[in-house]
Amino acid sequence: MKKIVRVGNIECGSEELFLISGPCVIEDEKIMMATAEKLREVSERLKIKIIYKSSFQKDNRSSLKYYDGPGLAKGVQMLAKVKEQFGFPVLTDIHYPDQAAAAGEVCDVLQIPAYLCMQSTLMVAAAKTGRAVNIKHGQFLAPDNMKHPVNKCVEAGNDQVILTERGFTFGYNDLVVDPRSFYHMNALGYPVVFDITHSIRKYGIPSADSKGGAREFLPVLSRAGVAAGVDGVFIETHPDPEKALCDAASQLCVYDLEEFLKPIIELHQVEVKYRNRQLVPNL
């Protein structure tokens, strides 16, 4: 039986698909609020519950010249405003243990970046806030080895864990999504999310470069992940992705999100029926 992780009014791991969405990194207030306003409309029209995501810091940019966010204090303040005005639960990344407590005062979910998923002190600090912890699958780990960061979180006293797939490192700069990963991570017994937009990034190429992502693969990858039985999808969105300050080549335009989600939601409903049929013993 999969654990249900409660985030605000969302039961992650239930039969209801949920969405994690928002700009990759916190930009100005106009962009943050415009994205949230459209996400609220999508949520109401499609009856899908949303966790608003944006990062106050992107500490893994490939150059010191690239925008890395407004910092912890300003970033958390902006997320608090989104939460208060639109009612979304909010999620942000933390990169260092000393960021956990302050971020956890506002954010409903603390996210552990993929590169850092084996950092014990970071995991323990996140766990001790009592907030849900979204652990992104390291590109370097076999999926069943995600049991190790999960166990660290649980041993620190927090079993409110979500796991997110975002592809494996393959060759030079490419990521590949292996559907077997969803099977292995589902077997760990916690809600599983598919980070669709990060899986199309091409590392080593600046995210502002049109060659830094392959959006043409978003529809097929999203359908593959949902058909494989994920509980939620992670889609970074922006009002004008080409001008985004981070991951410009992979974010989805928030005004295209509704049409993008419709077939995914329909497919999820089919998958749930299939899953329930498999659980019924032969009479």
Solvent accessible surface area in square Angstrom, and as a share of the most:
residue,aa,sasa,rsa
1,M,236,1.05
2,K,45,0.19
3,K,63,0.27
4,I,61,0.31
5,V,0,0.00
6,R,155,0.57
7,V,3,0.02
8,G,59,0.57
9,N,107,0.55
10,I,5,0.02
11,E,71,0.32
12,C,0,0.00
13,G,10,0.10
14,S,26,0.17
15,E,91,0.41
16,E,81,0.36
17,L,8,0.04
18,F,1,0.01
19,L,0,0.00
20,I,0,0.00
21,S,1,0.01
22,G,0,0.00
23,P,0,0.00
24,C,0,0.00
25,V,1,0.00
26,I,2,0.01
27,E,15,0.07
28,D,81,0.42
29,E,74,0.33
30,K,169,0.71
31,I,38,0.19
32,M,0,0.00
33,M,24,0.11
34,A,32,0.25
35,T,0,0.00
36,A,0,0.00
37,E,103,0.46
38,K,32,0.14
39,L,0,0.00
40,R,92,0.34
41,E,72,0.32
42,V,0,0.00
43,S,23,0.15
44,E,108,0.48
45,R,151,0.55
46,L,31,0.16
47,K,160,0.68
48,I,4,0.02
49,K,69,0.29
50,I,4,0.02
51,I,0,0.00
52,Y,0,0.00
53,K,1,0.01
54,S,0,0.00
55,S,0,0.00
56,F,1,0.00
57,Q,36,0.16
58,K,24,0.10
59,D,65,0.34
60,N,77,0.39
61,R,50,0.18
62,S,96,0.62
63,S,36,0.23
64,L,188,0.94
65,K,188,0.80
66,Y,72,0.28
67,Y,75,0.28
68,D,65,0.34
69,G,14,0.13
70,P,45,0.28
71,G,28,0.27
72,L,48,0.24
73,A,84,0.65
74,K,142,0.60
75,G,0,0.00
76,V,17,0.10
77,Q,132,0.59
78,M,33,0.15
79,L,0,0.00
80,A,36,0.28
81,K,86,0.36
82,V,0,0.00
83,K,62,0.26
84,E,153,0.69
85,Q,101,0.45
86,F,20,0.08
87,G,60,0.58
88,F,14,0.06
89,P,10,0.06
90,V,0,0.00
91,L,0,0.00
92,T,0,0.00
93,D,7,0.04
94,I,0,0.00
95,H,20,0.09
96,Y,100,0.38
97,P,57,0.36
98,D,122,0.63
99,Q,19,0.08
100,A,2,0.02
101,A,71,0.55
102,A,42,0.32
103,A,0,0.00
104,G,9,0.08
105,E,138,0.62
106,V,30,0.17
107,C,0,0.00
108,D,19,0.10
109,V,0,0.00
110,L,0,0.00
111,Q,2,0.01
112,I,0,0.00
113,P,13,0.08
114,A,6,0.05
115,Y,111,0.42
116,L,43,0.22
117,C,0,0.00
118,M,70,0.31
119,Q,92,0.41
120,S,54,0.35
121,T,98,0.57
122,L,4,0.02
123,M,0,0.00
124,V,50,0.29
125,A,22,0.17
126,A,0,0.00
127,A,3,0.02
128,K,147,0.62
129,T,45,0.26
130,G,55,0.53
131,R,68,0.25
132,A,8,0.06
133,V,0,0.00
134,N,0,0.00
135,I,0,0.00
136,K,8,0.04
137,H,0,0.00
138,G,0,0.00
139,Q,10,0.05
140,F,115,0.48
141,L,25,0.13
142,A,48,0.37
143,P,16,0.10
144,D,63,0.32
145,N,51,0.26
146,M,0,0.00
147,K,85,0.36
148,H,77,0.34
149,P,0,0.00
150,V,6,0.03
151,N,71,0.36
152,K,49,0.21
153,C,0,0.00
154,V,58,0.33
155,E,145,0.65
156,A,26,0.20
157,G,71,0.68
158,N,8,0.04
159,D,57,0.30
160,Q,50,0.22
161,V,0,0.00
162,I,1,0.00
163,L,0,0.00
164,T,0,0.00
165,E,0,0.00
166,R,14,0.05
167,G,0,0.00
168,F,36,0.15
169,T,85,0.49
170,F,130,0.54
171,G,60,0.58
172,Y,204,0.78
173,N,72,0.37
174,D,54,0.28
175,L,24,0.12
176,V,65,0.37
177,V,21,0.12
178,D,35,0.18
179,P,76,0.48
180,R,168,0.61
181,S,0,0.00
182,F,1,0.00
183,Y,157,0.60
184,H,68,0.30
185,M,0,0.00
186,N,35,0.18
187,A,80,0.62
188,L,46,0.23
189,G,21,0.20
190,Y,29,0.11
191,P,0,0.00
192,V,0,0.00
193,V,0,0.00
194,F,0,0.00
195,D,0,0.00
196,I,1,0.00
197,T,1,0.01
198,H,15,0.07
199,S,6,0.04
200,I,8,0.04
201,R,21,0.08
202,K,64,0.27
203,Y,53,0.20
204,G,66,0.63
205,I,48,0.24
206,P,56,0.35
207,S,7,0.05
208,A,82,0.64
209,D,57,0.30
210,S,94,0.60
211,K,147,0.62
212,G,0,0.00
213,G,11,0.11
214,A,9,0.07
215,R,73,0.27
216,E,124,0.56
217,F,106,0.44
218,L,5,0.03
219,P,57,0.36
220,V,78,0.45
221,L,39,0.19
222,S,1,0.01
223,R,112,0.41
224,A,43,0.33
225,G,0,0.00
226,V,0,0.00
227,A,53,0.41
228,A,39,0.30
229,G,8,0.07
230,V,0,0.00
231,D,2,0.01
232,G,0,0.00
233,V,0,0.00
234,F,0,0.00
235,I,1,0.00
236,E,1,0.00
237,T,0,0.00
238,H,3,0.01
239,P,27,0.17
240,D,55,0.29
241,P,13,0.08
242,E,116,0.52
243,K,153,0.65
244,A,8,0.06
245,L,86,0.43
246,C,3,0.02
247,D,11,0.06
248,A,3,0.02
249,A,5,0.04
250,S,1,0.01
251,Q,1,0.00
252,L,18,0.09
253,C,29,0.17
254,V,0,0.00
255,Y,120,0.45
256,D,78,0.40
257,L,0,0.00
258,E,18,0.08
259,E,113,0.51
260,F,32,0.13
261,L,0,0.00
262,K,76,0.32
263,P,64,0.40
264,I,1,0.01
265,I,28,0.14
266,E,111,0.50
267,L,49,0.24
268,H,7,0.03
269,Q,98,0.44
270,V,92,0.53
271,E,19,0.09
272,V,15,0.08
273,K,138,0.59
274,Y,121,0.46
275,R,64,0.23
276,N,56,0.29
277,R,170,0.62
278,Q,113,0.50
279,L,134,0.67
280,V,94,0.54
281,P,98,0.62
282,N,155,0.80
283,L,212,1.06
